[in-house]
Amino acid sequence: MLFIISGPSGCGKSTLVHKARGKIKDLQFSVSHTTREKRPSEKNGEDYYFISKKEFKSMIQTDKMVEWALVHGNIYGTSRREIEKKAPRGDLILDIDVQGANQLMGRYRKAIFVFILPPSYNELKKRLENRGNESPQSMQKRLEAARKEIRSYPDFDYVVVNDDIEKASEELVSIILSARCRTEIKQKKIGRIVRTFNEAKRDYDE
């Protein structure tokens, strides 16, 4: 099953995804591609695949990306190979921007879409300021984008308000675990159980 986690920049979606992965051991992570510069703490292939704009545009042209978006001057996206390689192994969680999530809604209708909502505009602004790596112009662009992006929340299956990181992470974990209990997801296991009852009935009839 695919879990698409999205929300405006600064809402805390990456932190929540990280916490969910720590609590759900068999949850795989989809590594996105980006053209932005690698930060000192980041590792290529773990946090992102860092590639050039030329490489990224080539992947778009050859239909190797299932979603992509230009975000604050850099391109981000998810490769088709990343989904096809990891999805068959089990549940896969994606941490992507709102533009990318909207693109995937038409492509993966059975995926679970979760929108991470900041508690207020002022709180989102404070979080971006606390990063300490945003210029005034960059932060203004992110805030303006957030004004538009939060209008997308009705299109998502679930909304998590990130006003308390521990509470919000528990809610995200609950969404993932409850989705795993859907009847259609457990159909194979249910079928095996039902067969044991049918076989028991035949024994009884004999």
C-alpha positions, 0 to 999 in steps of 0.5 A, a space after each residue: 500500500 502507498 501512503 502519500 504524506 504531504 503539506 506545505 513547507 514547514 508543516 513538519 511532514 518529514 519529521 512525522 514520516 521519520 517518527 512513523 518509520 521509527 515506530 513501524 519497522 516494516 514501513 519502506 521510504 520512497 526516496 525522492 529526486 531533487 535538483 537542490 544542493 545537498 545539505 551537510 547532514 544529508 546522504 545521497 540515496 537516503 534523504 534524496 537522490 541529488 541530480 542535476 537539472 539536466 538529468 531531471 529534465 531528461 527523466 521527465 522527458 523519458 517518462 521516468 517520473 510518476 510525479 514532479 514539481 518545481 518548488 522554490 526554484 528546485 525540482 522535486 519528484 518521485 521516479 517510476 523505478 522507486 515505486 516499482 522497486 519498493 511497492 511490491 515488497 510491502 507498504 511504502 510511504 512518500 513524503 512529497 509536496 502538495 503539487 506532487 500529491 495532487 498528481 498522484 491522486 489520479 494515478 494511484 487511486 487506492 493510495 492513502 493520502 494524508 495532509 499535514 496541517 500546521 496549527 496556524 499561519 503564525 506558527 508556520 511562519 515561526 517554524 520557517 524563521 527558526 530554521 535559520 536558513 531562509 532568506 526573507 524572500 525565500 520565506 515569503 515565497 514559502 508562506 505565499 505557497 502555503 496559503 494556496 496549498 492548504 486549500 487542497 486539504 479536502 482532497 486528502 483522505 486524512 488530515 493531521 494537525 501538527 500542533 504537538 509533534 508526539 500527538 501528530 506522530 501517533 495519529 499518523 501511525 494510527 492511520 497507517 495501522 488502521 489502513 492495514 486492517 481494511 478488508 481488501 488489504 487482508 483478503 488473502 489472510 481472511 481467505 486462508 482463515 475462512 477456508 479452515 472453517 469450511 474444512 472444519 464444516 466438511 469434517 463435521 458433516 462427515 
